[in-house]
Amino acid sequence: MVTTQGYTCEEHLDSITWLLLPAKQSLAFLLADNGFDVWVVNTRGTKYSRQHTTLPPNSSIIDWNWSWDELVAYDLPVTFKYVHDLTGQKLYYVGHEQGTLIALAAFSQDQLFNILRSTSLLSPIAYQMTSPLTKNAAENIIFEVLVIKML
């Protein structure tokens, strides 16, 4: 999967970047070809999130003042629960950059463990820190908490 230019999702703007590579090089297609049910999800802030069913994007009724806290508290749990309820199966989660941030934050609040089978974090936010304290916490504490809770 690693190339000299890196994986396409390094230029991640929305979920379509998971599907741009040829089928033999795309993680989404490789997983689907190996029997996984692949769900490619967009978060708030992409061009797809601007298609409200009844309100235009410039509507004053819509609250555009949100942060990743809302992704953790509302969007990720609802998405996981929707897929879990529809399929009846525990999920394998693959998150990239922001996807790792919201997953780690959700896991720190004991959310979602009962519906997850495993998590793969690509370019995790927690490991791009330079402070010795935060780097040590990311390498040791977060890993221990996640492994203990998921076992």
Sequence and secondary structure as in RCSB ss.txt:
>XXXX:A:sequence
MVTTQGYTCEEHLDSITWLLLPAKQSLAFLLADNGFDVWVVNTRGTKYSRQHTTLPPNSSIIDWNWSWDELVAYD
LPVTFKYVHDLTGQKLYYVGHEQGTLIALAAFSQDQLFNILRSTSLLSPIAYQMTSPLTKNAAENIIFEVLVIKM
L
>XXXX:A:secstr
   TT  GGGG SSGGGGGSS TTT HHHHHHHTT        TTSGGGG  SSS TT TTS     HHHIIIII
HHHHHHHHHHHH S EEEEEETHHHHHHHHHHHTT SGGGEEEEEEES GGGS  SHHHHHIIIIIHHHHHHHHH
 
